[in-house]
Amino acid sequence: MARKISPRCKECRREGEKLFLKGERCFTDKCALSRRESSPQGKRRRRKLSPYSLQLRAKQRLKVIYGVLENQFFRYFQLATKKGNPALNLLPLLERRLDNVVYRLGFASSRAQARQLVRHGHIAVNNRKMDIPSYLVKEKDVISLRGKAKEFKIVKKSLESRDPSQIVPWLSLDKEKGMGKVVRLPQNEDIGEVAADPQLVVEIYSK
């Protein structure tokens, strides 16, 4: 399965803001953006972006945040278009990805770490092993840690540091059992602030 393997800290420096791609590291002094605010290409005078550049950056940001490559991202856009307004449907679709749900539940400190847990077979959906990060969860799905995954240091540390108030309203979590449930499908108002406007993504694909 294809995945993006470029350094994640470079992505934040390219955008000029934190995208929180590396979990706890993003909140410490080790964050590359805290140490070097310039882009990976060095210090350059930032020119005013054209409308197309703004649209492109919005699309690239969402792809980076959710760890999705172009072909798969375009398929999400097509699926969002079939169900009505793509600007309203795109983010909820991305949020339903299994790796994102694992991250939202607090089993991992970043989406990249969550993706690894899924790919290595440490996550179950409705008591069945699921190793496909792009699987779209459904209402009432139960997502749980399999076998020894509950004892992994990274999992325990992530769960211990997760404040219950940080759990998004469309999910519920039982820390003791290492289990979460999709209470309902996500809506845009549940997702909170995102570093990109999905309307700009619609505009660039509509050209």
N, C-alpha and C positions, 0 to 999 in steps of 0.2 A: 504493500500500500504506500503510495507516494506521500511524502510529508516534507515540510520546509525545514531545512537544517541550518539555515544561516544564523549567525549570532543574534540572539534576541535583543541584547542591549543596544545593538546598532540600530534596530528598528525604532526604539524610543528616541535615540539621538537624531535619527533622520526626521522624525516627526516633531522633535523639539519639545516633547512632553512625555511624562511617564504613562505607559500603557499597562504597567503591572503584569509583565509577562513572566517574571521569575519569582513570584511568590514573595516570601519574607525579605529576600535580598533587596527588593525595590523600596523597602521601608528603612533600610540601613544606609550607612555611609559608603557601603560597597557599591551602591547603585552607580552605574556608569554615567548616568545623566547628571548625578550630583557632582561627580568628579570632573566630567568634561561635557560642557553644555553644547559644544559645537557639533555639527553633523559629522558623519564618518569621513566625508570628503574634506574636512577642515573648515576653518572659519571663512565664511563667504557672506557677502552682503545679500540678505534675503530680498529678492525682488517680489513685487506684488504679484500674487498668483492670478492667473486667468481663470474664468469660470470652468474651463475644462480641467485645469490643474486641480482646482478645489474638488471637483467631482471625482477625479482619479485618486486623490489623496484619501477621500472618504472611503472609497472602495478598498484601497490598500490597507487602511487602518482596520476595517472590519475583518478582512482576511487575516491580518496579523493577529488581532486580538483573539479570534476564534480558531486560529491555526488551520485555515482552510486554503487550498490552492484554487487557481482560477477556474478550472473546469467544474469542480464541485461547487464552488461559490455560485457560478452561473446557473447550475441546476437548482440551487436553493432559490435563486431569483425567479426562475421559470415556475417553480412550485408555488412561490409566493404570489405570482401573477395569476395563477389559475384559481386562487381562493379569494380574489377580490383586489383590494388596494395593496400592491407590493410594498409600498413604503410603510404600511402598518403591519404587514405579515412577515417581513424579512427577519427582523430581530427575534420575534417569538420562535420562528423556525430554527434559527441558530442556537437559541437558548435551549431548545429541546434535544440537542445533540447529547449523547450519553456522556462524553468526556466533560462537557460543560456542566451537566447535572452532578457528576461526581465531584467536580470542583466546587459547585455551589453548595453541596451538602457538607463540604469541609473535609472530605476524605483525602484531599490533596491541596497543597498550598498554591498551585498554579494549574492552568489548563494543560500545559505540557506534561506536568507530573501526572495529572488525571488521565491523560491519553495513554501514558505508559502503563498505569495500573490496569486500564481496560485491555490494552493490547496483550499484556502478559497473563490475562485470564483471571485477574483477582476480583472481578466484579460480576455479580449476578443480577439478572433482571427477572423478577417473578420466580426466583429460585433456580433459574437456568443460566448457565455460564454464557456471558456475552462479551466477545472480544472485538467488537466493531465500534470504534469511537464515534462514528457518524450515525449510529442507530438513533432514531428519533423516538424518544419516550412518549408514552401515551398516558392519558388520565388513569389514575389508580395503579400504575406500574409501581412495583416495589423494587428499589435498587439497594443491594446489600453487598457487604464485603465477604469474600469467599475464604474459607479455610484459615490459614495463618495470617492473612492480610490484616486482620484486626490487631495483630501484635507487631506489625511493621513500625519501626521508629518514626518514619516520615508520616505515617497515617496517624499514629497516636499523638504526635506533636501537633499535627494540623488540627485534629479534632479538639485537643485541649485548648488550643489558642482561638478556636472558633467561638465567637459570642453568639448565643442563640438568636439575638436580635439581627444578626447578619444573614440568617437564613431567609431566602426570598419567600414571599407569602404563598407561592404556589407549590412549595415543597414543605414536607415535615421531616424531622430528624429524630431518631432514637439513638443517642450516642452510645448507650450501654450495649445495645444489640448490633451497632454498626450498620444501621439500616435506615433508609429514607423512603418516602413515598411521594408520588406525584399527586397532590391533592386536586389540582386542576391544571389545565394548560395555561402557560404564561401569556400575559397580556403586556402591551407596551408599557403601561403604567407600573408594572411589577419590576421592570428591568432596571429602572433608575437611569442615571446619567451615563451615556456612552460617548466615547471620544469621536464619534462620526455620525453624520446625519444620513439616515437611509434614503431620504428623498433625493440626495445627490447621487446615490447609487442608481436609483431608478432613472434619473436624468441621463447618466452616462450610458446605460444600457439601452436607452430609448433613442439614441442618435442613429 
